[in-house]
Amino acid sequence: MDFKRATDGLFARVDHEDLAKRLGVSVATIRQARLRPGANAHRTPPDKWRDAVVRIAESQIMRYRKLIEDVRREADSP
């Protein structure tokens, strides 16, 4: 694993689109649900949003764990 590939994995992030896909809603729905409650465009968060957040967070943990293992393994290789 080279520096670019390792840092690409480190810098990858979750965005509105990732959560929208997981929930089967539009990006606009995610953005509106994130607005302050008093805003005119504010909407109620999608059903099961908590489960989706947990699943995405777990995926991130697994991705970082694999990155750590890969970088360590290659650092320990002759």
Secondary structure by P-SEA (a helix, b strand, c coil): ccaaaaaaaaaccccaaaaaaaacccaaaaaaaacccccccccccccaaaaaaaaaaaaaaaaaaaaaaaaaaaaacc
